[in-house]
Amino acid sequence: IASKMAERIDYRGYRLEVGPVGKGWRAAIYAPGSTSPLPESPATLEKSSKDEIVAEAKRIIDARLNK
């Protein structure tokens, strides 16, 4: 997300860049050392809360780490 609006969150070694998209939110998930986001990074164009998309991103990271 090349937006100044993006917020960076570090979680379990991964980096989340959360920013608005449409009426909703996108959370780009970056694996440690990666420069491109994971393909399963969540986004919603519908009206939603930032907290929801961050929680979804954290669930995706948790699932990857618990394999």
C-alpha positions in Angstrom: 0.0 0.0 0.0 1.8 3.1 -1.2 -0.5 5.4 0.8 0.5 7.7 3.6 -2.7 6.6 5.3 -1.3 3.1 5.8 -0.7 2.0 9.3 2.1 -0.5 10.1 1.4 -3.2 12.6 4.0 -5.8 13.6 2.6 -9.2 14.6 4.5 -12.4 15.4 7.3 -11.5 13.0 5.0 -10.5 10.2 4.3 -6.9 9.0 0.8 -5.7 8.3 0.2 -2.5 6.4 -3.4 -1.5 6.9 -5.1 1.2 4.9 -8.5 2.2 3.5 -9.7 0.9 0.2 -13.1 1.9 -1.2 -15.5 2.0 1.7 -13.5 -0.8 3.5 -10.0 -1.8 4.4 -7.0 -3.7 3.1 -4.4 -5.4 5.3 -1.3 -6.4 3.3 0.5 -9.2 5.1 4.3 -9.4 4.6 6.2 -12.4 5.7 9.5 -11.8 7.5 12.0 -10.4 5.0 9.5 -10.3 2.1 8.8 -7.2 0.0 5.6 -8.5 -1.6 2.4 -9.2 0.4 0.9 -12.6 0.7 -1.8 -13.5 -1.8 -4.3 -14.3 0.9 -4.0 -10.8 2.4 -7.5 -9.8 3.4 -9.4 -6.8 1.9 -13.0 -5.8 1.9 -14.6 -3.1 -0.3 -17.7 -3.1 1.8 -18.1 -0.7 4.8 -16.3 -2.4 7.7 -14.1 -1.6 10.6 -10.3 -1.5 10.5 -10.3 -3.7 13.6 -12.2 -6.5 11.7 -9.6 -6.6 8.8 -6.7 -6.5 11.3 -8.3 -9.4 13.2 -8.7 -11.4 10.0 -5.1 -10.7 9.0 -3.9 -12.0 12.4 -6.0 -15.1 12.0 -4.3 -15.8 8.6 -0.8 -15.3 10.2 -1.8 -17.6 13.2 -3.0 -20.3 10.7 0.3 -20.1 8.8 2.4 -20.4 12.0 0.3 -23.2 13.4 0.7 -25.5 10.3 
